[in-house]
Amino acid sequence: MDFVDRWLGRAVNLTSVVGSIAVGLMMLHITVDVVGKFVFFAPVPATITMVSSYYMVVVAFLPLALAERRNAHISVEVLTELFPPRLQYHINGLTYVLSGLVFGLLAYRGFNDAYNKHDMGSFIMEQGTKVLIWPGHYLLPIGASLMVLVLAFKFVSYLTGRPQPGAPGQITE
């Protein structure tokens, strides 16, 4: 289990680093485009397509698993906080399964869509520049797949009673 935990940690950290690099590149790309447009009257071609089809997708979907691994997703516990700790623990286990199913379906459909876009050679024309966008379609299912792996690990940890760093209180009875 420790090997899987370390491997998932490295994969999640890698995607968060890629997301951070994408934020920096996006800022640089947009800045160069704005300066080029208003100072040199020559905007960088395909900026909007690159931002919407690559940078934003990387930033939004690749680091999802990092938030789950750190238990940093938004949760509202209006009713469940009133439940006994053992029931809260089991509800957390159930959420791992349900969330894993949802993200699994998202990954499955996302890979199908990406494969179809790849087969079609999907692209966008912007300012007379042809920009291939099919590679960006693989980013969402990659992020969703990593999320499924993190949720599956958390569910196995729940089943075995293995403590999880940052997880809500563990039941030791």
N, C-alpha and C positions, 0 to 999 in steps of 0.2 A: 504493500500500500504506500509506503514511503517513496518508493521509486516513482509510482504513478503521480503522487502528490508533487514531487520535485519536477517531473516532466511537465505536468499541467502548469505548474508555477512558471516554468521557463517559457512555455508556449504563450501563456497569458501575458507575461512581461514583454515578450517579443512583440506581440500585437499592440501592446500599449506604446512601446517605443516607435513602432511603425506609425501609429496614430499621431504621436507627438511630432514625428518628422513630417507627416502630412500637413499638420497645422502650420508648421514653420514654412514649408514649401508653398502652401496656399497663400500665406501672408506675403511671402516674397513675390510670388507670381502676380498676385493682385496689385501689389505696390508697383512692380515694374510695368504692369499694364496701365495703371492710372498715370504714372509719370510719363510713360510713352505716349499715352493718348493726349494729355494736356500740355506737356512740355514740347514733345517732338512731333505731335500730331500723327503718330504711328502706333496704334495700340497693338498689343501682342495678340496674334491670331489665336482663336479657340480658347480664350481664357474662361468664358462662361461654361463651355462644355467641359473643360478640364476640372473646373471647380465643382460643377454639379454631378459629373459622371465618375470622378475619381476621388478628389480630395474629401468632399463631404461624405461620400460613402465610406471611405476608410475611417474618417473621424467618428462617424456615427455607429458603425457596425463592428469594426474589428475589436475595439476595447470593451464591448459588452461583457465579455466573460470576466474581465478584471473587476468590474463593479459587482458581479455575482460572487466572485471568489472572496471579495472583501466584505460581502453582505452590505453593500452600499446602495443597492437599488431602493427606491422609495417604497415604503410599506406603510399601510395604515392599519393600525391594530385597535380599532375602536371597540370591537366586541371581543376579539380573541385574548386581549390582555386581561380580561376578567376570568378566563378559563384557568383551571389548575395547570401547573407547569408541565405535567406529563401529557395532557391533552394538547397544549401548545407545541410541545416537542413533536407529537405525532402529526399535527397539522402542518408543521414545517416539512416533515417527511413527505406528506401528500403534495405539498406545493412543489417539491423537487420533481415529482413524477409528472404532475400536470404541466409545469413549465417546460420540462424536458420534452413532453409530447408536442407542445405548441412550437417550440424552437426546432424540434426535429422535423415537423411538417414544413416550417418555414425554410429550413435547410434543403429538404427534399425538393420542394417547389422551386426554390431559388436555383438549385443546381440544374433542374430541368429547364428553367427559363434561360439560364446562362448558356447551357449547351445549345439551345435553339438559337439564341443570339449569335453564338459562335458559328454555327452552321450557316446562318444567313450572312455573316460578315457584317454585322450591324455597325453603322457609323452615322455620324452627324456632319453635315457641311456647315461650317461657320466661317464667315468672311473669306469664302473661297478656299478654305482649308478643310480637307477630309480628315476627320478624327475618328479612329476606331473606338467604339465604346463597349464592344462585347467583353473585353477583359474586366471592366469594372463591374459587370454583372456577377462575377464570381466572388466578389468581396463580401456581399451580404451572406451567401450560404457558408462561406468560410467562417465568418464571425458567429453565425448561428450554430454551426457544427461545433465550434470550440465551446460555445455556451452549453450545448448538450453534453459534451464531455465533462465539463465542470459540474453540471447538475447531476449527471450519472455518478460521478465520484462522491458528491455530497450525499446522494441517496444511499450509496453503498456504505458510506461512513455512518449514516443514520441507522442503517440496518445492523451494522456491527457495533454500534455504540462508540465508535472512534471519535474523539473530540476533534472539532474543526476550529482552526484559528479564526477568531472574530465572529463565530457563530453565536446565536442566542443561547442562553443557558442550557447546558447538557443535563439530562436526567441520569443520575448515577445509581438509581435503585435497581 
